[in-house]
């Protein structure tokens, strides 16, 4: 039916409306007035009708509504029987005041009688668990120790898992969902159906051949938990080497001058795990060497000795390596076993590592001779490499930056432990890198350039070490223009008089000056030869200091 609820005295133009009093629209059913037809429409719909449509009849200048009038003017909650003057008030009753009434209505409409108890839908919104507590409940870690609970929260954050709560028989239960699901849910508690998915077990019933489908790689967490540094390492996060990371390790050194920095930062702090034997190590310190003669004068030597190819760390070209383009292996030398992670463009020498999975008193190996972990060629395919996520991210961000920018805060600690070619500029590349456990200087292995910091600052070894420190510092600051002064050499010579091994080559260095006060450091073959002799006894001192 149609009823007339208000009228206007005629249409006015814009100028008349601007100069006229505010126009009002009265409701004939309750004598309330409104300043717009929109508000009048909402009022009639909410207070006086179950269904209402109000329109403006322009030709008659009258406002009309078509509706079914509710003569009672009250709206009743069918659960608690409380009455309300408007439908909006009833809605507020369901949403804000009484979740119980809304839950029972939902139950009666969605579930057959007796299929679910009323208690399962009753939950005070103030009683829900806090965010972190909900994660721990969903993971079953509520009663674990503090370190385990913190680790669970960190994993949930890294995996972007978020908690949701639901009420079952009046008790809160929690589950973890993805960010997409979490963001799609309303901010406030809401009513929802929950379905418990039933598994068929068909995938588990099909038992694949273990040769064609090997079991997953054992978690390195087992290795970490059995070491004296488990508490520290447990706070780190690791990821297995991927194709993208392999490409970063094999950057061309000409196109990407920052390639040594990228490879070194990425592998320092990595874990090598032999899935066949269960053994593993944490790589604490590495030195990066180039493959070509023009890229690095300290490149890994290759060739044929007595009709036998010399062993190298070059990756296999016939698909035998687990990672295409990465070849971790122990290279046997004359007086040591060098643990090397080889790529197509560089070899990364491990100079400090920590054995995992054992509780021995001395699980640490320092120096180029790695004694606590060996990878023969036959075991290379069983090695898995897990990168420290933070180190890998730092390395990735270096791509595209200049070497000067990357190394602006690096100094003597980043020079490699070398014994030859001290007249070559490549020798002073900042190509030594530390993992998280050896980030501080006092935890890094010594080299001929830093051995001056060992001991009490006296003696022949200190004098020789001071000379190498002065040389390294000069080249880092001035490059090819670096100079060595007679004054520096004579001061160091006085300290070395007690040892022929140090004094003799240092005396020869002093003789190179002639009448000059300074000499070049790089492109000075005579100086390089004497420094090579001086590095022999000093390297023995370095080796002894690293074992302390």
Helices and strands as residue ranges (DSSP letters): E 2-7, H 14-19, E 25-26, E 33-34, H 37-43, I 44-48, E 49-57, E 62-69, E 75-76, E 83-84, H 87-92, I 93-97, H 99-110, G 118-121, G 125-127, H 131-139, H 146-158, E 161-168, E 171-178, H 179-184, H 202-205, H 221-225, H 230-233, E 238-240, H 243-249, H 259-267, E 271-274, E 280-290, E 304-305, E 308-309, E 326-332, E 337-343, E 346-356, E 364-366, G 377-382, E 383-388, H 389-398, H 403-406, G 412-414, G 425-428, E 432-434, G 436-438, G 441-443, G 451-453, H 460-478, G 479-481, E 483-485, H 486-495, H 500-511, E 518-520, H 525-547
